[in-house]
Amino acid sequence: MTATCGNPLGDIARTYIILKHAYLPKNMPAFVRASLERVRNRFCTYYLEEYRTQASFTLEDLEKWAIPVMAARLIERVHPDEKAVLLEETRNLLKKYYSH
């Protein structure tokens, strides 16, 4: 809401990451958690598909933007379990694109 310049892919990556990795409480019933995960995954897929109809980008483009976005999320007030997932995902993407 405060962005006025820059690459829109950064905003797409941020929204996707928040949608995909937002913490779900462990004490919720298993069927509710599984249902929410299915809905979340489907929504994330549709979200990216819709943006890809309007903007040309690859999964690689998005993943490269996800690295700094997830790193920035690590200093925000997110649940420790979500931070652990973000850190692992960040490390995996760094290895994928920047290790030799």
C-alpha positions as CSV (number, residue, x, y, z in Angstrom):
1,M,0.0,0.0,0.0
2,T,3.0,2.3,0.4
3,A,4.9,1.3,-2.6
4,T,5.2,3.9,-5.3
5,C,8.2,2.7,-7.3
6,G,10.4,-0.3,-7.9
7,N,9.9,-3.7,-9.4
8,P,6.3,-5.0,-9.0
9,L,7.7,-8.5,-8.7
10,G,9.0,-7.6,-5.2
11,D,5.4,-6.9,-4.2
12,I,4.2,-10.1,-5.9
13,A,6.8,-12.1,-4.1
14,R,6.0,-10.6,-0.7
15,T,2.3,-11.2,-1.0
16,Y,2.9,-14.8,-2.2
17,I,5.3,-15.5,0.7
18,I,2.9,-14.1,3.3
19,L,0.1,-16.1,1.9
20,K,2.1,-19.3,1.5
21,H,4.0,-19.3,4.8
22,A,1.8,-17.5,7.3
23,Y,1.8,-19.5,10.6
24,L,-1.1,-21.8,11.3
25,P,-1.5,-22.6,15.0
26,K,-0.5,-26.2,15.8
27,N,-3.4,-26.7,18.2
28,M,-6.1,-26.5,15.5
29,P,-7.8,-29.7,14.6
30,A,-5.9,-31.7,11.9
31,F,-8.8,-31.6,9.4
32,V,-9.1,-27.8,9.7
33,R,-5.3,-27.4,9.3
34,A,-5.3,-29.7,6.2
35,S,-8.3,-27.9,4.7
36,L,-6.6,-24.5,5.2
37,E,-3.4,-25.8,3.7
38,R,-5.2,-27.0,0.6
39,V,-7.1,-23.7,0.2
40,R,-3.9,-21.7,0.8
41,N,-2.0,-23.7,-1.8
42,R,-4.7,-23.5,-4.3
43,F,-5.1,-19.7,-3.7
44,C,-1.3,-19.2,-4.1
45,T,-1.4,-21.1,-7.4
46,Y,-4.3,-19.0,-8.7
47,Y,-2.6,-15.8,-7.4
48,L,0.5,-16.4,-9.4
49,E,-1.4,-17.6,-12.4
50,E,-3.4,-14.5,-12.5
51,Y,-0.4,-12.2,-12.2
52,R,1.4,-14.2,-14.9
53,T,-1.5,-13.4,-17.3
54,Q,-0.8,-9.7,-16.7
55,A,2.9,-9.6,-16.3
56,S,5.7,-11.6,-17.9
57,F,7.9,-13.3,-15.3
58,T,9.3,-16.7,-14.7
59,L,9.3,-18.9,-11.5
60,E,13.1,-18.2,-11.4
61,D,12.4,-14.4,-11.4
62,L,10.0,-14.8,-8.5
63,E,12.3,-17.1,-6.5
64,K,15.2,-14.6,-6.9
65,W,12.9,-11.9,-5.6
66,A,11.8,-14.2,-2.8
67,I,15.3,-14.3,-1.3
68,P,15.5,-10.7,-0.1
69,V,11.8,-10.6,0.7
70,M,12.0,-13.6,3.0
71,A,15.2,-12.2,4.5
72,A,13.3,-9.0,5.3
73,R,10.4,-11.0,6.8
74,L,12.9,-12.5,9.2
75,I,13.2,-9.2,11.1
76,E,9.4,-8.6,11.2
77,R,7.2,-9.8,14.0
78,V,6.3,-13.2,12.7
79,H,5.9,-16.5,14.7
80,P,9.1,-18.3,15.4
81,D,7.9,-21.4,13.5
82,E,7.2,-19.2,10.4
83,K,10.7,-17.7,10.8
84,A,12.2,-21.1,10.8
85,V,10.4,-21.9,7.5
86,L,11.5,-18.6,6.0
87,L,15.1,-19.2,7.0
88,E,15.1,-22.7,5.5
89,E,13.5,-21.5,2.3
90,T,15.9,-18.6,2.0
91,R,18.9,-20.9,2.4
92,N,17.5,-23.4,-0.1
93,L,17.0,-20.6,-2.7
94,L,20.5,-19.2,-2.0
95,K,22.0,-22.6,-2.6
96,K,19.9,-23.1,-5.8
97,Y,20.9,-19.9,-7.4
98,Y,24.2,-18.7,-5.9
99,S,26.3,-21.7,-4.9
100,H,28.9,-22.9,-7.2
